[in-house]
């Protein structure tokens, strides 16, 4: 009996009829949208089992849906990061990109509580629309519409990009790493936790496109949520880029443990490419990476009317990319070339 219950934890939705049936079910349903070539997200099954035991069977349901099998999921096809859609009352109420166990647990609890209130008191549900489905052309734009700069951040200090990678985030190490960053004298100007997109990361790592490990690297950084940080530094004589590289330690965690055992990669990395954190190589690299991942951030010397310049890295990498449309096209072209 135990094995049957385990198999029934996630209902497989393979037809439109089953999809409609799922939408009509009472309570909250968490749908793992996956690609046939990589299969469902196995690391979260134990979490779902725990949540099912914790809250019961009546209002919480889990399902699997292969993107290629359902027309309604067409625009999720080909995406390497896991996507979890939360449905209640036939409406999309939340989504989580990546195998981020803490975020999934938090979202399940919050949405289940919200649905209980809806059912008990007749309140309206807070329905969302997945931007990935509504406007593919804005896949790199996470800020408000052009001209609305209320949330724009700027700095006169030198900055660098720091990324806490999915391998550290999924193991719940984000808060520990952020504490160590702040204790080391860094200021966090902006931070955001989200799953990065494949085309975005192919452009981000375009200087490594010819390397054998390129595909594995892109797949890893898209496999779950990353925590993105814009760092500056107010103390010490070391510039912010060098200081962050020192705190991270050598790229290979094994080397870091031998040479800099107190570094972040020595403490939180396991093996390549699971080395916990990323940092810009130099100040120019920092500007390029920050412009890509924090497009609303303004540098003190940036001319407001100038187009967004995203210069390619490395010799022979090509001309500068001067607009979000260019970024999108270049990323797609590069993805096709690498494949």
N, C-alpha and C positions, 0 to 999 in steps of 0.2 A: 504493500500500500504506500509505503514511504516513497518509493521510486516513482509511482504514478503521480503523487502529489508534486514531486519535484519537477516532473516533466510538464505538469499542467501549470507551473508557475507563470510561464509566458505563453499566451495563446498565439499561434502562428496565423497571421492574416495574409492569405495568399490570393484572395479574390475581392472584387468590389463589393460583393454581397456580405462577406465577412467584415469588410471595412465599415459598411453601413451598420452592421450589427454592433460593432464596437462603439460607434458613435452614439448609438441609442442606449448603451448600457448605463446603469445608474452608478454615480460616484466618479472617481478619478481613474483614468487609464493612462499609463505611461507606455508609450510606444517606442521601442528601439528600432529606428530606421537604419538598415544596414545594407551593405553592398554584397552581392553574391560572391564576389571574388575573395572577400575577407571574412564573411560570416558575421553573426551577431557579436555584440560586445560581451565576452565572457567574464571579464574582471568585475562586472557590476552584479552578477547573478547572486553572489553571496549577500550583497547589500539588499537586494530586492527580497531575498528570502527572510532576512532579518526584519525588514520593514513590514512584510506580510504578517509575520508572527507578532510584531509589536502592535499593529493597528487592526488586525483581523482581516477577514475575507470579504466583508459586505461592501465596502466602498472603495477599496483599492485594488486595481487590476493592472496586470502587466501583459504586454503584447510584443510580438516581433513582426516586422514588415520589411520585406526585401524591396528596395526602391524600384528595381527593374520589373517587378510583378504588378505594380499598381500605377495607373495613370496619374492618380492624385499626387503621387510622390515623384513625378517625373523630374522635377528640378532638383531633387536631392541625389540624382544619379551621378556616379563618378566622384563623389566627395569622399575623401579618405578619413575625415574625422567622424566619429560616431555622433549621431543626432538623436536626442530623446524628446519626443513631442508629448505634451501633457494635454489630454482632452477631458472635458467635463461638459455634460449636457450637449454633446455634439459640436462643441466649440473648442478651438485651440486657446488654452489659458496660460501656457508657459512652455518654454523650451530650454534645453541645456545642450550645448555643443561640447563634445568630448567626454571621456570617461572620468569625470571629476566627481569622485564619490562623495566628498563633503558637500559639494554644491547640489548634487542629486538628492541627497538625504534631506538637506534643508528645503529644497524646492518641493519635494514630496510632502513633507510635513506642513509647509505653508499652504500649498494648494489643496491638500486634503482638508485642512481646517477651514479654508475659505469655502470649499464646496459644502461642508457640513452646515455652515452658516446660511449658504444659499438655499439648501434644502429645508432647513428648519425655519427660516424667517422669510423666505421668498425674495431675497435680495437679487439684484442683477449680477451676473458674472462679469469679471474683468476679462474681456476677450482681447487677445493680441493678434497681430499679423506678422508672420515671419518675413523679415525684410529680404531674406535670401530668395523667397518665392515671389515677393511683390515687385522687386526691382533688382534684377541681376546686375545692372549697370552701375549700381552703387555699392558693390561688394567691398570696396575699399574705403567707403565713406561712413564713419561711425559717429560723426559729429552732426550738428543740425544743418538745415539747408543753408546754402551759400548766403552770406549777408547777415546771418544771425550768429553773432560772435559772443553771446552772453557767457558761454562756457569756455571761451578761448583762454588759454594760459600762455603767459610769456615770461621770459627771464633774461636778465642782463648777465647772469653768471654762466660760465661754461657748463654744458650738460652732456650726459651720455645716456645711452639706452642700456637698461638691464632687463633681462628676461629670466624669470623663474620658469623652467621648462615643465612640460606635462609630467615627466617622471617624478619630479619633486612635488608638484601640486597634488597629484593623485594620491601620494602617500602622506598628505597633510602637513608638509614641511614649510608651507608658504610663510606662516606667521613667524616661525623660528628664524627663517632666512631674513625676513624683513627686519626683525629685531636686531640681528647681527649687522645688517646694513646700516641701520640707524646708530648703533653703538660704535660703528667704525667712523662716524662723523659725516655721513651722507645725509642730504636733505632729499626727500621725495617730493618732487614738484607735481607729478601726475602719476597715477597708477590705475590700472584697469585689468580685470581678469576676464579673459574671453578665449574662445577657440579661434585660432588663426586658420585661414583658408589656404587650400593647396596652391592656387595661382599666386596668392600673396607671398607665400613662403618660397616659391620657385623664383620669384623676383628678388626677394630678400636675400636668398643665398645664391644668386646668379653667378657670383664669382667662383662658386664651387661646382658649377654645372657639369664640368668635365671629369669630376672625380668619381671613382667607383662607388663611394658611399653616399653619393648625392641623393639617390632615391630613398635610401633608408633614413637619411637625415630629414628629408621633407616629410616622409610618412610619420616619423616620430614626432616632429613638432606640430603636426596636424592631428595627432592621435587623441588629444585631450586639451583641456583649457591650459593656457599659459598665463602667468601674471606679469604684465608689462609695466615697467617703471621708468620714469624719466628722472634721472639723478643729477643733483648738483652737490657742491661741497663748499662748506664755509670755513673749515678749519684745516690746518696743515699746509705744508708748502707743495705737496704733490698735486699735480693736476688731476681733475676728476676722472679722466679716462684711464690714466695710469694707476690711480688709486683703486679704481674698480677692478682693473685687471689683476692687481696684486691681491685683492681680497678674494677674487674668484680662484686664483691659482692656475697651474698648468691645465691645458685643455683635457688631457687624458687623466681620469681620476686615479689610475694606478700610479702615474708619475707624480700627481699632486700629493698622494699619500706618502710617497718617498721623500719628496723635496719640500713640500709646504703642507705638513699635516694639519695645520690650523686653518687652511683655506676652505672656502665653501665647497669646492669640487672634491676635495679630499674627504670632507665630512658627509656630503649629501650625494655625490656622484657614485655610480657603480662601475660602469664601463662605457666605452664609446658606443653610440652617441648619447648615452644616458648620463650626462655629466652635470645635470641639475640647473646650471645657469649659463646664460650667454651675455657677452658684453661687446660693445663696439671696439674695433681695432685701433682707431685713432679719431681725432676730432672731426675730420671730413666724413668718415664712416658713420660717426654718431649723428651728424646732421642728416645724412641720407636715410638712416634707419629711423630716426625720430620723425622725419617728414613722412615716411611711409606708414608707420604704426600709430603716430599721434599727429594726424594732419591738421588739427586745430591749434597745435602748439606754435607759437610765434617766437622766433629768435629776435634778440634786440636789434640786430643789424639787418633784419629782413625787410625788404621793401614790400609793403602791403599789396601793391598792384602787380608785383612780379608773379609769373606762373610758378607752380610748384615744381621745383627742379629736383629730380631724383637721378643723380649721376650714377652710371654703371661703374662697378668696381673692376679693377685689374686692367692690365694692358690689353687693348684690342676688344674691350667689352662693348664698345659701341658708343653712340651719341647719347646725350642727356635725354631723359624722359621728361617732358615739360607739361604734362597734364594728366589728370586721372584717366582720361580716355586712352592716352598713350600707355599708361601703366597697365591698364586692363588688357589692351591689345598685345603689348610686349609679353605679359605674363602668359597669355593664352598661346602666343606663337612659340614661346620658349617651352611650354609644357608639351606641345605637339612635337617639337624638335627633339626633346629629350626622350620622349616615348618612342 
